[in-house]
């Protein structure tokens, strides 16, 4: 039987059923038991009588992998809803509302109640996803809380259909799903339906509204317990995404490459096959990118992407594609945010391996992201850490030491883990005693690698190793730069920004810096990317937006490229 109830898009919190008002009526309302907050929630959420229709049974597993069916809970009132374990606002709020029902009822009555959620995300529906949500929202201590899912998407879809939970995966933003709460009596019959509004000022009232109706269904009398509402959960800091427009590029050939761009309200990943003439949004779908991305491109067609936390989604989420964005592998919630202040928290060691600097430590994978393990703690006392993985699995971190006296340093962690080892790097004598910042090193074959270093407000040089980082030497002398920016290592050279609109090339064989072609036709260079001596791209940032430029002749001339298309999915 197909039923049509008020639907809420989880990402946008937008009502999409015009007859919402007609559905929000109450029969035999226990109005005398409702507080002012509960009455306000009743007016906003509604509480529709369903007449005792038998609730559809289902066969799923809970967050611990144990078989669970609705019929298992006969004899108890069931508060049933659909939740997305990676939702950044509405679902954490609704979970809190349900948990507060326990507190309002007290231990004796809550023992006769089951708080039951069904996973409503077609991408994140593993037991690990549910466990991460429970830990994050402090639900794993509730004895009457069950979060149910299935490894079979078809099985989940059948449950969604039975309870009119409509689910959609937008190109950008979070998965959208109906926000409904069913109250099912001890005989397994649907008695009431509510469609809670996603407003923090209504949350405590919604909990009271649900508790009053649950208590009524249990045949209990008397007021709710006089308790204070739970504190609202902390939210992830929402970093400014910066100017609209391009942020970074990575081209594999003169025609094929990636682009990260701020396309409000998201930071998105695009792909081009004509050198930047046209871009297609091919980033991972189903989770908000409002907090921004981290990225790494280890091989043609391969991309690792971390979605940064936003709102009440406090943990990083990882995606990988090996098909140039046509498909993405199963996503993983990392159960921790990125390391605070990390300049580059994500690094690929190759098509199958990657590492993440999270607040809980360094996490790595060697099986295309199917499993992750904690390889070690964060390197101590490193500011703005930037991660790199060498081909042999060694983890390297650049950044700035807490003491200027330490000079130029990298931090190294062996593939087997253990303690971080500090590696001192050579620096020109004029920078002795100054604060030095190291980028994440880049690696080639045979133990060859390089790292850019900057000191003061306007100097950059480049160190190299030929033995996997055991010994380093200065390969390019100090270059005056307007501000430190990432360099582009290519073959036997390095490209760096050496003026507001100028790019310089450092030849590693001769140890000489030279200007590249003509100036870019705009000031404010922030990024450069070359695939060979002729083909390159540059990004400039102005007051209102950033701009992407391309050269086909080694920088002798530059062409302004059109920005990528705007986001197709509002909200989320």
Secondary structure, 3 states (H helix, E strand, C coil): CCCCCCCECCCCCCECCCCHHHHCCCCCCCHHHCCHHHHHHHHHHCCEEEEEEECCCCEEECCCCCEEEHHHHCCCEEEEEEECCCCCCHHHHHHHHHHHHHHHHCHHHHCCEEEEEEECCCCCCCHHHHHHHHHHCCCCCCCCEEEEECCCHHHHHHHHHHCCCCEECCCCCECEECCCEEEECCCCEEEEEECCCCCHHHHHHHHHHHHHHHHHHCCCCCCCCCCCCCCCCCCECCCCCCCEEEEEEEECCCCCEEEEEEECCEEEEEEECCCCCCCEECCCCECCCCCCEEEEEEECCEEEEEECCEECECCCEEEEECCCCCCCCCCEECCCCECCCCCECEEECCCCCEEEEECCEEEEECCCCCCCEEEECCCCCEEEEEEEECCCCCEEEEEEECCHHHCCEEEEECCCCCCCEEEECCCCHHHCCCCEEECCCEECHHHCEEEEEEECCCEEEEEEECCCCCCCEEEEEEEECCCCCCCEEECCEEEEECCCCCEEEEECCCCEEEECCCCCCCCCEEEEEECCCCCEEEEEECCCEEEEEEECCCCCCCEEECCCCCCCCCCC
